[in-house]
Amino acid sequence: MVEPGHPQLSIRRQCELLGLNRSTFYYTPAGESELNLHLMHLIDEQYTKTPFYGSLKMTAYLRRPPHEYTVNRKRVQRLMQKMGLQAIYPKPRTSIAAKGHKVYPYLLRNVAITRPNQVWSADITYIRMLRGFMYLTAIIDWYSRYVLAWQLSNTLDGRFCLEALDLALAQGKPDIFNTDQGVQFTSLGFTSRLQEAGIRISMDGRGRALDNVFVERLWRTVKYEHVYLHDYAWVPELEKGLREYFTFYNQERLYQSLAY
């Protein structure tokens, strides 16, 4: 655990020794009322199982046994919006398209994925914590399922996505980079980095949950195999746990689709 005021080691050095991002030490989880956080955690678990649930079905789910919460649809819509889940579309919408930004065509329909660095993809998901929540972005190679980079944030601004992109590009570059149409990924800062590297940009069609299927599978795996098994209370613990999990995910975990 990082100890502020340590007589010999600065916070920066302690974070380095623990393998933590120093900026993450200062993060506090985004918060809501205790009841709303509980509802958001239930919504997150159910949405991970049934990503086709919009606010209407999610409201019905929360009202029925075993939960039986007296919630209206307007409240559920607000919580899903805060979590980045869009009721209209059958896929997580952790980012919303910004007016005026260019939207690129989807380039991967019927394309065979045959080698590493052919296609990379990025997305954002909600990560629950004991007394709040964070957002996680990750960049994955479609062929190998390798997680090239990831970052945490307690807001949905685009900075943490750019940080993840820079970390990934330091390792190489793909032919095509695919994202959703969210403002984090349609921003000039993000797209210009890809264009400067000579990477073709692809963006999901609205309402097409399978356009970014490998990242959607990653989120389910991370949550069921790690996040839901731990009740992280503070952000450095969460970052350390995710770092250990992604090391396992990349180096040890067996994949049936990759012949184990």
C-alpha positions, 0 to 999 in steps of 0.5 A: 500500500502506498504510504503518504509521508514515508520518511524515505520513499516518495509517493512516485517511488512507492508507485514505481515499486508497486507497478502503479500509475502515479496519477491513479494514486490521486483518483477517487472513485466516482460516486452516487448515493448508496442505493443508486450505487447498489442499483448500478452494480445490479444493472452492470451485472445484468447488462453484462449477461444481457447486453440487449436490455434497454432501460425498460427491461432493466427497470422490470428486472429491478422490480421483480424478485429477488430484488423488488426495488420500487424504481421508475424507468426515468431513474434507471435511464439516468443511471444507465446513462451515467454508466455509459449504457445507452437504452436505444442501442443493443450495445454499451455506449460508454461514449456519445458521439460529438456533433461536428466530428467525422464518423468513419465507415466500418471497414471490417464486415466480412473481413477475415482476421488472419494475423496479429496487428491486422486489427486493433480495437478500443472501448470503455466499460464501467467498473464497480467498486465498493463505494463508487465506480471507475471507467476502464478503457482497453486496446485489444488485438483482434487476432491474438486477443492480447490486451496491448494497453489499458487505463482507468479514469473516474470521468469519461473525458478522452484523456485516458483513452489517449494515454492508452493509445500512446502506450499501445502505439509504443509497441507497434501499430495495426493496419486498422483501428476500430472503435465506436462513435463516441466522442473520445474516439471521434475527437481530433486528438485521437483520430489524428494520432491514428492518421499520423501513424498511417492507420486506417480508422474504422467505426462501428455502425450504430446499434451493431453490438457485434461490430466490436465483439472481441472487446465486448467479450473481453469486458465480460471476461474481466468482470466475471473472472476478476472484478465481480470476485473483488470488492475494491475499496480504493483505486490503487488497489483496483489498478494493481489487481487489474494489472495482475489480471491482465498479465495473467490474461495475456500470458497464461489464460487459455483460449478455446478459440485459439486452440488453447 
